[in-house]
Amino acid sequence: MIRLKPTKRWGTDSRVPFSDESSDSKTAVVIGGGVAGWAAARVLNESGWRVELHEKSSATASKGHALLLMENGLSALEAMGLKGDLLRHGSKINVAKTRVAGSNNSETLVDCVCLPRNALVEALISTDEIKLFHYSLVAGVEHDDLGSFIRFEDGSVRRADLIVGADGVHSVVRQFVAPGFEIRMGRVQEFVALLPENGSRFLSQEVVRKIHLPEFGLAAGIAPAGPGQEVVWVQFDHQRWCRAEQSDQELLETVLAKLPQAIGTRIRNSKVTHRWRTCDAVKLKKMIRGNVLLVGDAAHPCLPFTSQGANAALVDAVNLGRGLHQHSRIEDALDQFWLKSLAAANQHLEAGRMLEQEFLSGRMTALPRSTSLAAA
Ligand SMILES: Cc1cc2nc3c(=O)[nH]c(=O)nc-3n(C[C@H](O)[C@H](O)[C@H](O)COP(=O)(O)OP(=O)(O)OC[C@H]3O[C@@H](n4cnc5c(N)ncnc54)[C@H](O)[C@@H]3O)c2cc1C
């Protein structure tokens, strides 16, 4: 494993203006403060770039769900020097137990970590060298004789040596990089709740437990998610369960009624339940235009079954860092980055679709591989 080593830092004094002409560091502007944006910003900063991050909302760590970190995401965190510390905030998962109504139970050995998304984002943020702009809404990226530039909602513009679009599934940066890129709504959606642990009989340490009701197009799962916390989720075929004019709460109530009472009650009592409207790319494209690139969900949205959203975003950052270390021309570095990311993203895309089909046809009788843990 190649460890990313800082080649140069640009100082820890946050008062140093970003546009300081006396510095010969390259400048990067990252758009979006989720896992992908912070991971990319961190790696760029560690590589000696001056980095500025723009996030449209007030807080970057507010999405309170939990994530399963798989082998590739854990290796990426190790390369960033964050793995050891982060593991304290998560729960090691060694076994996946699945119960399928009308079929046998199955047990699979797995090797992953479940942790709150906020813990991951906070670990990625833990540097004061990145200039952070909250409530900074990017309207789009444009191009003129001098090259690409960012246009903000207030009309102001910003140029940089590198522009990184990490603005999620509905990316505005993507409209510049890959106009016409199509996304497809996933048929299986999720409700996810991160809760204080309450000694539920379904919860066991180091075990992710899942129940699948093929007859109803439903599944639910539970896993420990760091000290004193658990994550509970429900997957449902939304074509089958959603009605027009129905609120999320009404939909949740309808699907919970079909699930074992203990899981239903647990989710019903939780104050924060996120609905994940899943989607993936119709076809992946090269997500680079000049000095602008996309990372994370902006570049390669994929379905939840592979648990790869956050993992792939972490790998993107490490691939970007490696490309920039190995090539002095930004274009060459981005080409190398994209070759690596595209191969992996295609695999996640296809695996996600195959597993969605298995879920919908009731054939998902077991967890066929560790990456099929279906979103925690
Ligand atoms: C409810 C929910 C549950 C999920 N559960 C799981 C799970 O269990 N497992 C899993 O692997 N993945 C899960 N995901 C997906 C996973 O969180 C993402 O795939 C992963 O974190 C990578 O995200 P990202 O940083 O690319 O995008 P996001 O997390 O979407 O971050 C994009 C950021 O960009 C900001 N932004 C957007 N547009 C602009 C703009 N114009 N200007 C400035 N800022 C902008 C947004 O505010 C946001 O903070 C879930 C997602 C949701 C919504």
The ligand as a MOL file (V3000), in Angstrom:
LIG
                    3D

  0  0  0     0  0            999 V3000
M  V30 BEGIN CTAB
M  V30 COUNTS 53 58 0 0 0
M  V30 BEGIN ATOM
M  V30 1 C -30.4460 8.8580 3.2350 0
M  V30 2 C -29.2120 8.2800 2.5800 0
M  V30 3 C -28.7310 7.0610 3.0110 0
M  V30 4 C -27.5950 6.5110 2.4270 0
M  V30 5 N -27.1290 5.3330 2.9000 0
M  V30 6 C -26.0140 4.8210 2.3480 0
M  V30 7 C -25.4920 3.5950 2.7910 0
M  V30 8 O -26.0480 2.9810 3.6870 0
M  V30 9 N -24.3800 3.0890 2.2040 0
M  V30 10 C -23.7280 3.7440 1.1870 0
M  V30 11 O -22.6870 3.2820 0.6820 0
M  V30 12 N -24.1920 4.9060 0.7520 0
M  V30 13 C -25.3030 5.4610 1.2990 0
M  V30 14 N -25.7710 6.6240 0.8180 0
M  V30 15 C -25.0340 7.2710 -0.2650 0
M  V30 16 C -23.7130 7.7720 0.2600 0
M  V30 17 O -23.9320 8.5720 1.3980 0
M  V30 18 C -22.9840 8.5160 -0.8620 0
M  V30 19 O -22.9080 7.6760 -2.0050 0
M  V30 20 C -21.5540 8.8360 -0.4610 0
M  V30 21 O -21.5090 9.3790 0.8220 0
M  V30 22 C -20.8390 9.7630 -1.4500 0
M  V30 23 O -21.4810 10.9790 -1.4550 0
M  V30 24 P -20.9640 12.2920 -2.2040 0
M  V30 25 O -20.0510 13.0590 -1.3310 0
M  V30 26 O -20.5230 11.9500 -3.5780 0
M  V30 27 O -22.3540 13.0580 -2.3550 0
M  V30 28 P -23.2860 13.7430 -1.1880 0
M  V30 29 O -23.1800 13.0240 0.0910 0
M  V30 30 O -24.6030 13.8620 -1.8230 0
M  V30 31 O -22.5920 15.1420 -1.0220 0
M  V30 32 C -22.7360 16.1870 -1.9770 0
M  V30 33 C -22.5880 17.5170 -1.2640 0
M  V30 34 O -22.5830 18.5630 -2.2260 0
M  V30 35 C -23.4030 19.6210 -1.7820 0
M  V30 36 N -23.8750 20.3140 -2.9830 0
M  V30 37 C -24.7370 19.8180 -3.9320 0
M  V30 38 N -24.9280 20.7190 -4.8940 0
M  V30 39 C -24.1790 21.8040 -4.5740 0
M  V30 40 C -23.9600 23.0740 -5.1920 0
M  V30 41 N -24.5670 23.3900 -6.3490 0
M  V30 42 N -23.1430 23.9690 -4.5950 0
M  V30 43 C -22.5240 23.6500 -3.4200 0
M  V30 44 N -22.7020 22.4660 -2.7840 0
M  V30 45 C -23.5020 21.5470 -3.3520 0
M  V30 46 C -24.5190 18.9360 -1.0000 0
M  V30 47 O -25.1370 19.8020 -0.0830 0
M  V30 48 C -23.7530 17.7940 -0.3190 0
M  V30 49 O -23.2620 18.1750 0.9470 0
M  V30 50 C -26.9210 7.1930 1.3760 0
M  V30 51 C -27.4030 8.4120 0.9370 0
M  V30 52 C -28.5490 8.9530 1.5280 0
M  V30 53 C -29.0780 10.2950 1.0260 0
M  V30 END ATOM
M  V30 BEGIN BOND
M  V30 1 1 1 2
M  V30 2 1 2 3
M  V30 3 2 2 52
M  V30 4 2 3 4
M  V30 5 1 4 5
M  V30 6 1 4 50
M  V30 7 2 5 6
M  V30 8 1 6 7
M  V30 9 1 6 13
M  V30 10 2 7 8
M  V30 11 1 7 9
M  V30 12 1 9 10
M  V30 13 2 10 11
M  V30 14 1 10 12
M  V30 15 2 12 13
M  V30 16 1 13 14
M  V30 17 1 14 15
M  V30 18 1 14 50
M  V30 19 1 15 16
M  V30 20 1 16 17
M  V30 21 1 16 18
M  V30 22 1 18 19
M  V30 23 1 18 20
M  V30 24 1 20 21
M  V30 25 1 20 22
M  V30 26 1 22 23
M  V30 27 1 23 24
M  V30 28 2 24 25
M  V30 29 1 24 26
M  V30 30 1 24 27
M  V30 31 1 27 28
M  V30 32 2 28 29
M  V30 33 1 28 30
M  V30 34 1 28 31
M  V30 35 1 31 32
M  V30 36 1 32 33
M  V30 37 1 33 34
M  V30 38 1 33 48
M  V30 39 1 34 35
M  V30 40 1 35 36
M  V30 41 1 35 46
M  V30 42 1 36 37
M  V30 43 1 36 45
M  V30 44 2 37 38
M  V30 45 1 38 39
M  V30 46 1 39 40
M  V30 47 2 39 45
M  V30 48 1 40 41
M  V30 49 2 40 42
M  V30 50 1 42 43
M  V30 51 2 43 44
M  V30 52 1 44 45
M  V30 53 1 46 47
M  V30 54 1 46 48
M  V30 55 1 48 49
M  V30 56 2 50 51
M  V30 57 1 51 52
M  V30 58 1 52 53
M  V30 END BOND
M  V30 END CTAB
M  END
